[in-house]
Amino acid sequence: MNREVDALTTNPSLLLRLRDVHDHQAWALFVEVYGPLIISYCQRKNLQDYDAADVSQEVLKTLCKTLRVFEYQPDRGRFRNWLGKNYSAWSANDIAFQT
């Protein structure tokens, strides 16, 4: 399976599986696909690599809670745009102001 291609289109069934925090396979796939995207959002905020890694972990912790009730609506936009708008930018700014 080509992860680059998969990252271009959100798999709704993966988002549903992420509601189960014990679905380790789903979370591993999510981190593999979206982890680099979260890091890139952080780097655009000029965070150092170690800060970007910390922010990424915080974003993933937040997503673990949020995705339990998240309703993906592809007609309203791409999941990765929602992710960038609602989590990565906020977390990156929060860390940047703390340093």
C-alpha positions in Angstrom: 0.0 0.0 0.0 1.4 3.4 -1.0 1.1 5.7 2.1 1.7 8.9 0.0 -1.3 8.2 -2.1 -3.4 7.2 1.0 -2.5 10.5 2.6 -4.2 12.4 -0.2 -7.6 10.9 0.5 -8.9 10.4 4.0 -10.3 6.9 4.6 -13.6 7.3 6.5 -13.4 3.8 7.9 -10.0 4.6 9.4 -11.5 7.6 11.2 -14.3 5.4 12.5 -11.8 2.8 13.8 -9.9 5.5 15.7 -12.9 5.8 18.0 -11.6 2.7 19.6 -8.4 3.7 21.5 -7.5 0.0 21.7 -7.3 -0.4 17.9 -3.6 -0.2 17.8 -3.4 -1.1 14.1 -5.6 1.8 13.2 -3.7 4.2 15.3 -0.4 3.0 13.9 -1.6 3.6 10.4 -3.0 7.0 11.3 0.3 8.1 12.8 2.2 6.7 9.8 0.0 8.7 7.4 -0.7 11.9 9.4 2.3 12.1 11.7 4.5 13.6 9.0 1.7 16.1 8.1 1.4 17.2 11.8 5.2 17.7 12.0 5.2 19.7 8.8 2.4 22.0 10.2 4.6 22.5 13.2 7.7 23.2 11.2 5.8 25.8 9.2 5.5 27.6 12.5 9.3 27.5 12.7 9.5 25.0 15.5 12.7 23.0 16.0 12.5 19.3 15.4 12.3 18.4 19.1 9.6 20.9 19.7 7.7 19.7 16.6 7.9 16.2 18.0 6.5 17.3 21.3 3.7 19.2 19.7 2.9 16.2 17.5 2.5 14.1 20.6 0.2 16.7 22.2 -1.9 16.9 19.0 -2.2 13.1 18.8 -3.3 13.0 22.5 -6.0 15.5 21.8 -7.1 13.7 18.7 -7.4 10.5 20.7 -10.1 12.2 22.7 -11.7 14.2 19.9 -11.9 11.5 17.3 -14.1 9.4 19.6 -17.0 11.6 18.6 -15.8 13.2 15.4 -18.1 13.0 12.4 -16.2 13.2 9.1 -18.1 15.2 6.5 -16.1 15.1 3.3 -18.5 17.6 1.6 -17.3 20.2 4.2 -13.6 19.8 3.3 -10.6 17.5 3.7 -9.8 15.9 7.0 -6.2 17.1 6.9 -7.4 20.7 6.5 -9.6 20.3 9.5 -6.6 18.8 11.4 -4.3 21.7 10.4 -6.9 24.4 11.3 -8.1 23.0 14.6 -5.1 21.4 16.2 -1.6 21.8 14.6 -1.7 25.6 14.4 -3.1 26.0 17.9 -0.5 23.6 19.4 2.4 25.1 17.4 1.5 28.6 18.6 1.1 27.4 22.2 4.6 25.8 22.2 6.1 28.8 20.4 4.9 31.2 23.0 6.2 29.0 25.9 9.8 28.9 24.6 
